[in-house]
């Protein structure tokens, strides 16, 4: 699929891809948003033979592409700065601590202490457990933790963009999460486990505090890692390859690569945490499975502190979110109708944002409108990203099956000694393997063939692969019912250990198909979602837009409650089939709604940064 030539005006592209003339130095450790640059145009010299106009930065010697080159030259990734790798390692440690801790929640809450154990350790032949509150309590607390962890980013993002800045918010959030970790460890001490009511109260308190810390960390760490590259190379520039080929080093493609390896580190941490802590719980007790993630988590504040003067950082900008919402409300004035079709048409009109630009309003603009026209374009782009994210809950429905129903499905097949909850690790293993392949071979190969695999195309493919994974799960479930001796009630009858009921004669590793399809789906949908939030949000609202993307997962958990009645025998085929249909229709609806936006990809990325920064800060205050 090719997006075709993007017809950009020469003056617009030259303005967008050349360095911006800015004049205020940044504080130490901050992104220099106001560097002065001087441009010369060798192409204007009458002695030139090529007749083409080139833009060259007199400060760094970079050559910037013309409009024709933007349309025709192959695009390549730039070099990822070493500081980004340190942030990726911080994310690995945080995800190790998160998944290593949460993987044992269910057993800790649901199952009783094994005979003779005071720590919850069971050894190889028993089931680990501690509090004996049953499946309903464990399911409720696990679901609450998932929703809490994806709701709190809205608060963490607001504090970062408005008051503290990303770096300071991350450090404060790490401290809060560390307090939560310590309280969770206390809940697993044998003397506390001996009193289940006190232990569950301590556990719930730790869970809440832990979630607040996670919420402040998640929406800020992903923008921070990409800003390390953007601070050095904010615009496209020309690079001549060894073969002599002229190429464009594209910041958007580089950001895509950064997020690919950021996501790889997430899954390395999650994989190590999940596998390691399951065995720590089983052979040593819950205290160790909560203590080791906490120790790993301590690397996060240490690395962040040591790198505090190396990271490029953006300052908080005050009441920018409030202004963006006021701007949208002003733009919607007079566009609502009792006819929903007319309302949608009005809200998508070409002049929706043009009519609220300061230059258009002139003397009639309200007092709070202290920004320029460019910032309105940035806000428009950010709102477009949020409309893209509205479709994501339908994709998350398919993804969420890998941590719930697919684990239960595995228990009804031939395991051959493999724990059923270990099979789910096919997903992170697949991501660790296929992310480098996708980045080094698939994406560059498509680019060499002239196929622009733009973010919105990737997301649409992600929906399709999510749907395909659920089709595969439905087919497997069909054969479990058909071939198994338990009929259409394998989960219930196997649990009751009926002598005539044995696992279906299907090797559990057949689940590799839906798990790997989900892995590819994540590469196209989830990773690209983080990338899209970063590249399309106004620079002073990146944490908020990222949090909105993460919040779509919480919405999906809420929608998933409607499928609880289908998540049991003999209705599981319908469960997977309905989710497959929803993901497929969601992907089709997503592409139909946003295919026009896909054609504007280069134009949206070319919007220059607004001079409006929100609340003015002194350099001392900018060190937040």
C-alpha positions in Angstrom: 0.0 0.0 0.0 1.4 3.4 -0.9 0.2 6.7 0.2 1.2 8.4 -3.0 2.8 11.8 -3.4 2.0 14.3 -0.8 1.4 17.6 -2.5 3.0 20.1 -0.1 3.6 23.7 -0.9 7.4 24.5 -1.3 7.2 27.5 1.0 5.4 25.4 3.7 7.9 22.5 3.6 10.9 24.9 3.6 9.5 26.6 6.6 8.7 23.4 8.4 11.9 21.5 7.7 14.4 24.3 8.1 15.5 25.2 11.6 13.3 27.7 13.4 14.8 31.1 14.2 14.7 31.3 17.9 16.6 33.4 20.4 16.4 32.3 24.1 19.0 29.9 25.6 17.8 26.9 27.5 18.6 26.3 31.1 21.1 23.5 32.0 19.7 20.1 31.2 16.8 21.5 29.3 15.8 21.1 25.7 17.0 24.2 23.9 13.8 25.4 22.4 15.2 28.9 21.4 18.5 28.3 19.6 19.4 30.9 17.1 20.2 29.6 13.7 21.4 31.3 10.5 20.5 29.9 7.1 22.1 30.3 3.8 20.7 29.2 0.5 23.5 28.1 -1.9 20.8 27.2 -4.5 20.2 30.9 -4.9 23.7 31.5 -6.2 23.6 32.1 -9.9 26.7 30.1 -10.4 24.9 26.9 -9.4 24.4 24.4 -12.1 21.6 22.3 -10.6 19.0 24.9 -10.5 17.6 23.4 -7.2 17.2 25.3 -4.0 19.0 23.9 -0.9 18.7 25.0 2.7 21.9 24.7 4.7 22.2 25.4 8.4 25.3 27.6 8.9 25.6 26.3 12.5 25.7 22.6 12.0 26.1 22.3 8.3 23.0 20.2 7.8 21.2 20.4 4.4 17.4 20.4 4.6 15.2 18.9 1.9 13.2 20.8 -0.6 9.5 20.1 -1.3 10.4 17.8 -4.3 12.8 15.8 -2.2 10.3 15.4 0.6 8.1 13.6 -1.9 10.7 11.6 -3.7 13.7 10.7 -1.6 13.9 7.5 0.5 13.7 8.1 4.2 16.0 6.5 6.8 16.3 6.5 10.6 18.8 8.7 12.5 21.1 7.5 15.3 19.5 7.0 18.6 21.3 8.9 21.4 22.8 6.9 24.2 20.7 8.7 26.8 17.6 7.1 25.3 19.1 3.6 26.1 19.5 4.6 29.8 15.8 5.6 29.9 14.9 2.3 28.2 16.8 0.4 30.9 14.9 2.4 33.6 11.7 1.2 31.9 12.9 -2.4 31.9 13.5 -2.2 35.6 10.1 -0.6 36.2 8.3 -3.2 34.1 10.2 -6.0 35.8 9.0 -4.7 39.1 5.4 -4.2 38.0 4.9 -7.5 36.2 7.0 -9.5 38.7 4.8 -8.2 41.5 1.4 -8.4 39.8 2.0 -11.9 38.3 1.6 -13.5 41.8 -1.4 -11.3 43.0 -3.9 -14.0 42.1 -2.3 -16.9 44.0 -1.5 -14.6 47.0 -5.2 -13.5 47.4 -7.1 -16.6 46.1 -5.4 -19.7 47.5 -4.9 -20.9 51.1 -1.5 -21.5 52.6 -0.1 -24.9 51.5 0.2 -27.5 54.3 3.1 -26.7 56.6 4.0 -23.4 54.9 4.1 -20.0 56.5 5.4 -18.1 53.5 3.0 -19.3 50.8 5.7 -21.4 49.1 4.4 -24.8 47.9 7.2 -26.7 46.4 6.9 -28.5 43.1 3.8 -30.5 43.9 1.4 -28.1 45.6 -0.3 -24.8 44.7 1.1 -21.6 46.2 -1.2 -19.4 48.2 -1.6 -17.3 51.3 -4.9 -15.5 52.2 -7.6 -17.9 50.9 -10.1 -15.2 49.8 -11.2 -17.1 46.7 -11.4 -16.4 43.0 -13.9 -13.6 43.2 -11.7 -11.5 45.5 -8.5 -12.2 43.4 -10.3 -11.4 40.2 -11.8 -8.2 41.6 -8.5 -6.9 43.0 -6.6 -7.9 39.8 -9.1 -6.1 37.7 -9.1 -3.0 40.0 -5.3 -2.9 39.8 -5.3 -3.0 36.0 -7.9 -0.3 35.7 -6.3 1.8 38.4 -2.9 1.6 36.7 -4.4 2.9 33.4 -6.6 5.6 35.0 -3.9 7.2 37.2 -1.8 8.2 34.2 -4.3 11.0 33.5 -3.4 12.5 36.9 0.4 11.9 36.4 0.3 13.5 33.0 -1.6 16.6 34.2 0.9 17.2 37.0 3.8 16.8 34.6 2.5 19.1 31.8 1.1 21.7 34.2 3.4 21.8 37.3 6.4 19.5 37.7 7.7 18.6 34.3 8.3 15.0 33.2 11.6 14.4 34.9 10.4 15.6 38.4 7.1 13.8 38.0 8.9 10.5 37.2 11.1 10.9 40.3 8.2 11.7 42.6 6.2 8.8 41.1 9.1 6.4 41.6 9.2 7.4 45.3 5.4 6.8 45.6 5.6 3.4 43.9 8.5 2.5 46.1 6.4 3.1 49.2 3.7 0.9 47.6 6.3 -1.9 47.0 7.4 -1.7 50.7 3.8 -2.0 52.0 3.2 -5.0 49.7 6.3 -6.7 51.1 5.0 -6.1 54.6 1.8 -7.8 53.6 3.7 -11.0 52.7 5.7 -11.3 55.9 4.8 -14.7 57.6 3.7 -13.0 60.8 1.3 -10.7 58.8 0.0 -13.6 56.6 -1.0 -15.4 59.8 -3.7 -12.7 60.2 -5.5 -12.7 56.7 -7.7 -9.7 57.5 -4.8 -7.5 58.4 -2.8 -8.8 55.5 -5.5 -8.1 52.9 -5.9 -4.6 54.3 -2.2 -4.0 54.1 -2.2 -5.5 50.6 -5.0 -3.2 49.3 -3.3 -0.1 50.7 -0.1 -1.0 49.0 -2.0 -1.7 45.8 -3.5 1.7 45.8 -0.3 3.6 46.5 1.6 1.4 44.0 -0.9 2.3 41.3 -0.5 6.0 41.9 3.2 5.7 41.4 2.7 3.6 38.2 0.3 6.2 36.9 2.7 9.0 37.3 5.5 7.0 35.7 3.9 5.6 32.6 2.7 8.7 30.6 6.0 10.5 31.2 8.7 8.0 30.6 7.7 7.3 27.0 7.7 11.0 25.8 11.0 11.6 27.7 12.8 8.8 25.8 11.8 10.2 22.4 12.6 13.8 23.4 16.3 12.8 23.7 16.5 12.5 19.9 14.2 15.3 19.1 16.3 17.8 21.1 19.2 17.0 18.8 17.4 16.6 15.4 14.0 18.2 15.5 13.7 18.4 11.7 14.3 16.3 8.6 17.7 16.7 7.0 19.6 15.2 4.0 22.1 12.4 4.4 24.2 11.1 1.6 24.7 7.3 1.9 28.1 5.6 1.1 26.5 4.6 -2.2 26.0 8.2 -3.1 22.2 8.0 -2.6 20.6 11.1 -1.2 18.2 10.2 1.6 16.1 12.0 4.2 16.8 11.4 7.9 13.3 11.4 9.2 12.7 12.2 12.9 9.3 10.5 12.7 10.9 7.2 11.5 13.6 7.6 14.2 11.0 8.1 16.9 9.2 4.9 15.6 12.5 3.0 16.0 13.0 4.4 19.5 9.6 3.2 20.5 10.2 -0.2 19.0 13.2 -0.8 21.2 11.5 0.9 24.1 8.7 -1.7 23.8 11.3 -4.5 23.4 12.8 -3.5 26.8 9.3 -3.4 28.3 8.9 -7.0 27.3 12.3 -8.2 28.4 11.6 -6.7 31.8 8.1 -8.2 31.9 9.3 -11.6 30.7 12.1 -11.8 33.3 9.9 -10.6 36.1 7.0 -12.9 35.4 9.0 -16.1 35.0 11.4 -15.4 37.8 8.8 -14.4 40.4 6.6 -17.4 39.7 9.4 -19.7 40.7 10.4 -17.4 43.7 6.8 -17.6 44.9 6.6 -21.4 44.4 9.9 -22.4 46.1 10.7 -19.6 48.6 7.5 -17.6 49.3 5.6 -14.4 48.4 8.0 -12.3 50.5 10.8 -13.0 48.0 8.6 -12.6 44.9 7.7 -9.1 46.2 11.2 -8.2 47.5 13.2 -8.9 44.3 11.1 -6.6 42.1 11.5 -3.9 44.7 15.3 -4.3 44.6 15.2 -4.1 40.8 13.0 -1.0 41.0 15.7 0.8 43.0 17.8 1.0 39.9 15.2 3.5 38.5 15.8 6.4 40.8 19.5 5.7 40.9 19.9 6.0 37.1 17.5 8.9 36.8 19.6 10.8 39.4 22.9 10.0 37.8 21.6 11.1 34.4 19.9 14.3 35.7 22.2 16.6 33.9 22.4 14.5 30.7 18.7 14.3 29.8 17.0 16.8 27.6 14.0 18.0 29.5 11.0 20.3 28.7 9.7 22.5 31.4 6.1 22.4 32.7 3.9 25.0 30.9 1.1 25.9 33.3 -2.6 26.0 32.2 -2.1 24.8 28.6 -4.7 22.0 28.9 -7.3 24.4 30.1 -6.6 26.7 27.1 -6.8 23.7 24.7 -10.2 22.7 26.1 -11.5 26.4 26.0 -10.3 26.6 22.4 -12.2 23.4 21.5 -15.3 24.6 23.3 -15.1 27.9 21.4 -14.7 26.0 18.1 -17.8 23.9 18.8 -20.0 26.9 19.5 -23.0 26.9 17.1 -22.1 23.5 15.6 -24.3 21.3 17.7 -27.5 19.9 16.3 -30.2 17.5 17.4 -29.3 15.7 14.2 -26.2 13.6 15.1 -25.1 13.3 11.4 -25.2 17.1 11.0 -23.3 17.5 14.3 -20.5 15.1 13.2 -20.4 16.9 9.8 -20.1 20.3 11.5 -17.4 19.1 13.9 -15.3 17.8 11.0 -15.8 20.8 8.8 -12.7 22.3 7.2 -13.1 25.6 8.9 -13.6 24.1 12.4 -10.2 25.2 13.7 -9.6 28.0 11.2 -12.4 30.1 12.6 -10.9 30.2 16.1 -7.4 31.2 15.1 -6.3 34.5 16.7 -5.6 36.0 13.3 -9.2 35.2 12.2 -10.8 36.5 15.4 -8.8 39.7 15.4 -10.0 42.2 18.0 -12.8 39.9 19.0 -10.5 37.2 20.4 -11.1 36.5 24.2 -8.6 37.6 26.8 -7.4 34.0 27.5 -6.3 33.6 23.8 -2.6 34.4 24.4 -1.3 32.0 21.8 -0.6 32.1 18.1 -2.1 30.5 15.0 0.5 27.7 15.0 -0.5 26.5 18.4 -4.1 26.1 17.2 -2.7 23.9 14.5 -0.8 21.9 17.1 -4.0 21.5 19.2 -5.9 20.5 16.1 -3.3 17.8 15.5 -3.5 16.6 19.1 -7.3 16.3 19.0 -7.0 14.4 15.8 -4.7 11.9 17.6 -7.3 11.6 20.4 -10.0 10.7 17.8 -7.6 8.0 16.5 -7.4 6.6 20.0 -11.2 6.4 20.4 -11.1 3.2 18.3 -8.5 1.5 20.5 -10.7 -0.1 23.1 -12.0 -2.5 20.4 -8.4 -3.6 19.8 -7.5 -3.9 23.5 -10.4 -6.3 23.8 -8.5 -8.9 21.7 -5.2 -8.2 23.4 -6.7 -8.6 26.9 -7.7 -12.2 26.1 -4.1 -13.3 26.4 -4.0 -12.7 30.1 -7.5 -14.1 30.9 -9.4 -16.6 28.7 -6.4 -18.0 26.7 -4.7 -19.0 30.0 -7.9 -20.9 31.0 -8.0 -22.4 27.5 -4.5 -23.7 27.9 -5.5 -25.6 31.1 -8.0 -27.7 29.0 -5.3 -29.0 26.6 -2.4 -31.4 26.9 0.2 -29.4 28.9 2.9 -32.2 29.1 4.2 -30.8 32.4 4.1 -27.1 31.3 2.2 -24.7 33.7 -0.8 -23.3 31.9 0.1 -19.7 32.9 3.6 -20.0 31.5 2.2 -20.3 27.9 1.3 -16.6 28.0 5.0 -15.8 27.9 4.9 -16.6 24.1 3.7 -13.1 23.7 6.7 -11.2 25.1 9.1 -13.8 23.6 7.5 -13.1 20.2 7.8 -9.4 20.7 11.5 -9.7 21.7 12.2 -11.7 18.5 10.0 -9.9 16.0 10.5 -6.2 17.0 14.1 -6.2 15.6 13.0 -8.1 12.5 10.2 -5.6 11.9 12.5 -2.6 12.5 15.5 -3.9 10.5 13.9 -5.7 7.6 10.1 -5.2 7.3 9.9 -1.4 7.6 13.1 -0.6 5.6 12.1 -3.1 3.0 8.7 -1.5 2.4 10.4 1.9 2.3 12.8 0.7 -0.4 9.9 -0.6 -2.4 8.4 2.9 -2.2 5.6 1.8 0.2 4.9 4.4 2.9 3.8 2.2 5.8 2.4 5.2 7.7 1.3 5.0 11.4 -2.4 4.9 10.5 -1.8 2.0 8.1 0.1 0.2 10.8 -2.7 0.7 13.3 -5.3 -0.6 10.8 -3.2 -3.7 10.2 -2.9 -4.1 14.0 -6.7 -4.3 14.3 -6.7 -6.9 11.5 -4.1 -9.1 13.2 -5.9 -8.8 16.5 -9.0 -10.0 14.9 -7.1 -12.9 13.3 -5.7 -14.0 16.6 -9.3 -14.3 18.0 -10.3 -16.3 15.0 -7.5 -18.7 15.7 -8.5 -18.9 19.4 -12.1 -19.6 18.4 -11.0 -22.4 16.1 -8.9 -24.0 18.9 -11.8 -23.7 21.3 -14.1 -25.5 18.7 -11.7 -28.5 18.5 -11.4 -28.6 22.3 -15.1 -29.0 22.5 -15.2 -31.5 19.6 -12.2 -33.7 20.5 -12.2 -33.6 24.3 -13.9 -36.1 26.5 -15.3 -33.3 28.6 -17.7 -32.1 25.9 -18.6 -28.4 26.1 -17.7 -28.1 29.8 -13.9 -28.9 30.0 -12.9 -26.1 32.5 -15.6 -27.0 35.1 -15.3 -30.8 34.8 -11.5 -30.8 34.8 -11.5 -28.7 37.9 -13.8 -31.2 39.6 -11.4 -34.0 38.5 -14.1 -36.2 37.0 -12.5 -39.6 36.1 -14.1 -39.7 32.6 -12.9 -36.2 31.8 -9.4 -35.6 30.5 -7.7 -32.8 28.7 -8.5 -32.5 25.0 -5.9 -34.3 22.8 -4.4 -31.1 21.5 -0.9 -29.9 22.3 -1.0 -26.7 24.2 1.7 -25.2 22.0 -0.9 -24.7 19.2 -1.7 -21.5 21.1 1.5 -20.2 19.6 -0.6 -19.1 16.7 -3.0 -16.7 18.5 -0.2 -15.5 20.8 2.2 -14.6 17.9 -0.6 -12.9 16.0 -1.3 -10.8 19.0 2.5 -10.0 19.2 2.5 -8.7 15.6 -0.7 -6.9 16.3 1.0 -5.1 19.3 3.9 -4.0 17.1 1.6 -2.4 14.7 -1.1 -1.0 17.1 0.3 -0.5 20.6 3.8 0.7 19.7 2.5 2.9 17.0 0.0 4.3 19.4 2.8 5.5 21.7 4.6 6.9 18.7 1.5 8.7 17.4 0.8 10.3 20.8 4.3 11.7 20.9 4.5 13.0 17.3 1.0 14.5 17.1 0.5 16.1 20.5 1.4 19.7 21.1 4.9 19.6 22.6 3.6 21.0 25.9 0.8 18.4 26.1 2.6 15.2 25.3 2.1 13.5 28.7 -1.6 14.3 28.6 -2.1 12.9 25.1 0.0 9.8 26.0 -2.2 9.3 29.1 -5.3 9.5 27.0 -3.9 6.7 24.8 -3.2 4.6 27.9 -6.6 5.3 29.3 -8.2 3.5 26.3 -7.0 0.3 27.9 -8.9 1.1 31.1 -12.0 1.7 28.9 -11.5 -1.7 27.3 -11.4 -3.4 30.7 -14.8 -1.7 31.5 -16.2 -2.9 28.2 -14.8 -6.3 28.8 -17.1 -6.7 31.8 -19.9 -7.1 29.3 -18.2 -10.3 28.1 -18.0 -11.9 31.4 -21.2 -14.0 30.7 -19.5 -15.3 27.5 -16.2 -16.1 29.3 -17.3 -19.6 30.4 -18.2 -22.9 28.9 -19.9 -23.6 26.5 -19.9 -20.0 25.2 -16.2 -19.4 24.7 -16.4 -19.9 20.9 -18.9 -17.0 20.9 -16.6 -15.0 23.1 -13.7 -15.2 20.8 -15.9 -14.8 17.6 -17.6 -11.7 18.9 -14.3 -10.1 19.9 -12.8 -11.0 16.5 -15.8 -9.4 14.7 -15.5 -6.2 16.9 -11.8 -5.9 16.2 -12.3 -6.4 12.5 -15.2 -3.9 12.3 -13.2 -1.6 14.5 -10.2 -1.7 12.1 -12.5 -1.1 9.0 -14.2 1.8 10.8 -10.9 3.2 11.9 -9.5 3.2 8.4 -12.6 4.6 6.8 -12.7 7.4 9.4 -9.1 8.3 9.2 -7.8 7.4 5.7 -8.1 11.1 4.8 -5.9 11.9 7.9 -3.4 9.4 6.7 -2.8 11.5 3.5 -1.9 14.4 5.7 0.8 12.6 7.7 3.7 14.6 6.3 1.8 17.9 6.6 0.9 17.2 10.2 4.5 16.3 11.1 5.7 19.5 9.3 3.8 22.0 11.6 6.5 24.2 13.1 6.6 24.5 16.9 4.5 27.4 18.3 6.2 30.2 20.2 3.5 29.8 22.8 4.9 27.9 25.8 2.2 28.5 28.4 3.1 30.0 31.8 6.5 31.7 31.7 9.2 30.2 33.9 12.6 31.5 35.1 15.5 29.2 34.3 15.6 28.3 38.0 12.0 27.2 37.8 12.6 25.3 34.6 14.8 22.8 36.4 11.6 21.1 37.6 
